Amino acid sequence: MENYVPNIFFALILIAGLGYFVMNVRKLIRNIKLGKDIDRTDRKPERWKNMAKIALGQYKMVRRPLSGILHIVVYVGFILINIEMLEIVIDGLFGTHRVFQPILGDAIYGFLIGNFEVLAALVFVAVVIFWLRRNIEKVKRFWSKEMTGWPKNDGNIILYFEMVLMSLFLIMNATDVNFQEAGAGNVISQFIAPWFDGYSHETLHTIEKTAWWVHIVGILIFLNYLYYSKHLHILLAFPNTFYANLKPKGQFNNLEAVTKEVKMMMDPDADPYAMPEEGAEDEEPAKFGASDVTDLNWVQLMNAYTCTECGRCTSSCPANLTGKELSPRKIMMDTRDRLEEVGKNIDENGGEFKDDGKQLLNDYISPEELWACTSCNACVQECPIGIDPLSIIMEMRRYLVMEESAAPQELNMMMTNIENNGAPWQYSQQDRLNWKDE
């Protein structure tokens, strides 16, 4: 029975790790579904193409070559190296050791592990460079005011995680005596093995098993850490790019109820009791625009969870560059934080939301931030995974104007002039052509 204790212990850890991960995924899906429904199932071939090109192909990342190429190294390396998890899981459950080696043969197995070792070394180097850029060079977009506290620490924690996991993988191989003696696949670990010269076989075996256990436990911890980290984009980048808005940038949606009212005002022959067109809203929405996360649609909420906090949006935002309060990254971070707060409220109150007297508008995002936006779409264009901060900004502006009549004075004056003069300027229609006489 004692021989099976490690296998049973491994199975319990694996079940606990995967179970907690599934629980968090269900919570994540629940929170995203708090958003309003929106249909993003049109133009599927284009959506699949976007997902393959942007999420899988990383083509928007390399617009900034250094960070883009390093990210691809980490992305590809980390994904491929974790294919070995299948072997680790089988070995852990059944007490085998490198179960695929006799099945695949030394040549194929060595080729695979050799590639994994090279990728592990490249990932380690890339992560070290990321750490240096973030903490020594102090790239400006990582040090703005919203990147303090947890967001700042989170960025470093994930880098430490990756350094440790890659190191453990190489140490595990370097201290595996039989693997080193076979000389198949130890492309990098052969240079680490001399560090352990002079140790007995028993000590080397202990180091190997310790690295093996810490490696697998570390991966399970990393998996469950994703929910609390900006690195949730590892999972969500694919659906986020698939369901991204395919309409031309700058094309905003019109509320059917408002469109109907405008048509009524402009057409004296319009029938106010006419049946709405097929697919149109048959009544006014309960609220115009958005003041809280539940007023947003589910794609916008998924955007918030997918945000990588890379700051490319904010670093290209003209409002932010001129010293305005607006940071598109902060808009997404605030939306996610508020959504998490709402989710915890629901958990604490038996599945029902209890009014906490707070909302996304004012408590998280100020009107000053919203009105600083020029709606230029630079943030949308720059995001490497298709996040749309502008859509959230516009929905909250819509609420301010249509529900609270809280537009800035300049905008109110413009709308008054359009209503009275048919133009944004404070001139009557009769005086509009006076400039030609000057």
N, C-alpha and C positions, 0 to 999 in steps of 0.2 A: 504493500500500500504506500510505503514511504516514497517509492520510485515515482508515484503518480502525483505527489504533493505539488511539485513545481508546475506540472501541467494543469492541475486543478486551479492553482493560484493564478496562473496565466489566463485561464479561461474566465475566471471571475473578474480579473482586471479588464480583460477585453470586453466582456459583457457590460461592466460598469461604464467603461469609457464610451463605448458605442451607444449605450442606453442614454447616457446623459447628453450625448451629442444629438440623438434623435429627439429628445425632449426639448432641447433648445431650438432645433430646426422647426418643430411643431409650433413653438412659441413665436418664432420668427415669422412663419407663414400666417399665424393668427394675427399678429400685429400688422403685417402688410395688408391683410384682408380688411382691416378697419377702414381702409380708404374706399372711396367711391368707385363704382365700376366704370371701366372704360374698355372699349373694344380695340385691341391692338393685334388682331389676327389677320388683317388685310396684307396683301403683297408679300406673301410668305416666302417666295424665292428670294426676294430682296432682303428679307429679314434673316434668312439662313446665311445669305452671303455676308451680311453685316457681322453676324456672330462669328463666322469663320475668319473674316478679315480682321475684325477689331479685337474680339476676345481671344481667339485662338492664335491669329497671326500677329497680333501686337503691332499692327502697322502704324497706329497713331503714337505709340510710345517712342518710336525712333525719330520723331520730329525733333526731339532733343537727343542727339546721338549718344552722348556718354551715358546718361541715366537710362536711356532706352535700351541700349545694347546690354548694359549690366543687368537690367530688369529681365531681359529675355534669357540671359544666362541663368539667373536665379530661378526664373519660372520654369524653363525647360529642365534644368538640372534637378530641381526639387521634385517635380512631377515624375520624371523618369526614375530617379533614385528610389522613390517610394513604391515603384513596382516590386522592389525586393520585399516589400511588406508581405506579399503573398507567401514567400518562402519563410519569413519570420513567423507568421501566424501558424503555418503548418508545423514548423519546428517546435513552436511553443505549445501547441495543442497535443502533438503526438510524441514529443520527446526526441525527434530526429535532429540531425545536424547537417545543414546545407543539403536539404533533401533533393534539390534540383541538380546538384552536381553529377551524381551517377546517372540521372535520367538524361540530361542534356549532353554529358560528356565534357571532358576538360576543355576542349577547344571552344565549343559554343558557350559554355558556362563562363569560361575565362574571358571570352570576348565581352560578354554582357557585364560581368563584374568589373572588368577593366575599364569599360566605358563609364560605369557608375562611379568608379573611383576618380576618374579624370573630371567628371562633372561635379563630384563632391568638392574637389580641390578648387575648381573654378567658382563654384557657388561660394565657398569660404572666402576666396579673394574678393569676389564681387561684393559680398556682404561687408567685409572690412572696409572697402572703398566707400560704400554707402554710409557706414558709421562715421568715417572720417569726414565725409561731405556734410553730414548732419551735425556733428559735434565739434569738429576742429575747424573746417572751412566755414561752417555755419552759413550755409546757403540761405539767403534771405527768406525764401518762401517757407522754410521750416521754422522760422523764428518770429512769425507775426503773433499778435496778441492772443489769437484763439488757440495757438499751439503751445500752451503752457499746461502745467499739471498733467492730467492723465494723457491727453493727446501726445504730449512731448515724450512722456515715459513709455507709452505704448509703442511708439516708433522704434525706440531703443530695445525694448523687451523682445520684440519680434526678431530683431537682428541678433541678439544674444542667443535666442532660441535656435536660429538657423546655424550660427557658428558652432554651438554645442552639438547639435544633431549631426552636422557634417563631420565634426571631429570624432564623435563617438563611432560613426560608421567606419572611418579610416582606422581608428585604434582597434576596433573589433576585428578587422581584417588583418591588421599588423601583428596582433597577438595570437592569431589562429595558426598554430604551428604547422598543422597539416596543409592548410591553405598556402602558407608561405613556401613550404617544401615542394608543393606541386608546381609552383611557379607559373600558374595560369590565372591571370586576372589581377595579380598584385602590382599593377602598373605604378601606383602611387604608394601603397602601403609598404612596399619593399624598402622604401627610403625611411619609413617610420619605424619599421621593425628593429633596426639597430639600436634605437633608443632603449629597448628592453633587453639588450644583451646582458647576460649574466643572471637573469631570472630563471628559476626552475620551471619545468613544464607545468607543475601544479600552480605556480604563481601566475604564469602566463594564461593558463586556463581560467583562473579566477578573474584576472583582468578582462579577458575576452567575454566571459559570461556577465560580468558586471556591466561592461560597455553595452552588451546585447540587451540586458534588462533595462538599463537607463535609457537606451535608444528607443525601445518600443514604448516604454512608459512616457518618455518625452514626446513621442509622436502623438500618443493619445491625449496628453495634456495640451499639446499644440492644437490638435483637432478641436478640443472643447474651448480653447482660448479664443478661437476664431470668432465666436459669437460676440465676445466682449471687445473685439479689436477691429480696427480699420481693415484688417486683412480678411474680413468677411467677403471682400470682393473676389477672393480666390474662388468662392462658390457662386457668387451672384453676378459676376461679370458676364457670364454667358446668357442667362435670361435677361439681364439688363440691356445688353446690346440687341438681343432679339426683339424685345418689346419697345425699343427706342422709337421716338417720334420720327416718321419718315417724311413728314410734310416739309416744305421749304422753310428754312430758318427765317423767322420774322412773320410767318403766317400764324395769326392768333385765332383761337376758336371764338365763335360768336354764340352767345346764349340765345336759344330759340325764342324764349319769352321776350327778350329785349328786342330781337329782330322783328318779332310780330308787332310790338308796340310802335317801333319806328315806321314800319310799313303802314300801320293804321294812321299815323300822324301825317305821312306823306301822300297817302292815297285816300281821298275823300270818298271814293266808291268802294273801299274795302269793307268786307262783311265782318264785323267784330265777332259774330257767332259762327263763323265758318269752321269746319272741322279741320284740325291740323293735318299737315301732310304726313304720309306714312314715314315712320321712323322719327318724327319730330316729337318734342316734349309737348304733352297736352296740358301742362299746368306750370305755373311759376315754381322755380326751385325754392326750397325752404329758406335758403340763404344764398345771396349772391356773393361769389368769391369765397375766400377761405380765411378764417381767423384761427383755426386750430387744425391739427393734423388729420382729424376725421373728416374735414371738409375737402381735403386733397384726394386725388385718385390714387389707386393702389400702385400704379407705376411710379408716381412721384415718391411714394413712401419707400418703394424698393430702391429708387435712386438714392435716397438718404442712407439706407443701410449699405449700399454698394460703394459709397464714397471712399476713396483711398486716402483722402486728406493730403494728396500730393501737392496741392496748391497751384497747379498749372492754371486753373481758372482764375484764381485771385491775382496771380502774377501777370496775367494778360488783361485784367479788368481795367478799363480806362478810368473809371470812377475811383477805384482803389489806388491806382497809380498817381492820381492827383490829390490824394490825401482824404478822400471821402470815407465815411464809416463803412461803406459796403465791402463785404468780402463774400463772394459766392461760395467759397468753401465753408465759411461760418454759417451761411444759410442752410447748407446741407447738414452740417454737424448739429445745428440747433434743432432742425427738424427731426433728426434721428434721436437726439436726447429727449425731446418732448414725447416722441412716439414711445420710447422706452419707459418714460414716466407714466404714460397712459397705460401701457401694457402691465406695469407693476401694480398700478391702481386696480386694474381688472383682476389680476391674480389675488390681490389682497381682499377683494370684495366679492368673492364667489362667482367670478365670471361676469360681473356687471360693473360698468364704470360709475364711480361715485364722484360727483362734481367736486373738484378740488379748488375751484375759484381761479384757475390758471388757464392760460391758452398760449399758443405759439406766438401770436401777435402781442407785442408789448412785453410779455414776460420773458420771451426769448429773442424775438426779432423786433427791432424798433422801426417805426414809420420812417425815421431818418435814413435807415439803411435801405429801405424799399424805394424811397423816392430818389436816392442817389443813383439808381440804376439807369443807364441810358438805353437799355433794351437792345444793345448792339449785337448780342449773341456771341461775343468773344469767349465767354466762359463755356458755352455749349460747344463751340468749335474746338476749343483746346482740350476738353476732357477726353482722356484716353479710353474711357469705357462708356461714352455716350450718355452721361448724366446731364440733366437739364435744370439747372438752378433757376433760370429765367422763368420757367413755367410756374414755379412756386411764387416767385416775386410778383408776377402779374396777377395771379389769383388773389394774393393778399392785397395788392393795390386795388383790385376790383372790389374787394370787401370794403376797403376804406372809403372808396368813392361812392359805391352804391348802397351800402348799409349805414355808413356813419357820416357821409358827406364831409369826409375829412381830407379832401385833396388839398395840396398846397395852394396858396393864394394865386400864384402865377397860372396854375392849371385851371383854377376856378374862373379867373379872368378870361382865359382863352376860350373856355366852354361857353361863358356868357356872351362873348363876342361872336362866336359861331352861331349861337342861338339868335342873337339880335341882328347881327350884321352879315351873317353868312360867310364869315372869314375870321381867322384868329386875331386880326388886328382891330384896333379900336377906331375904325373909320366906318362911316355909313356907306352903304352900297353906292349912293349917289356920288360920293367923293373918291371912289376907288380909283378912278382913272385920272385924277388931277395931276399925277406925277408927269404926265405927257405934256402938260402945258408949261412946265417949269423950264 
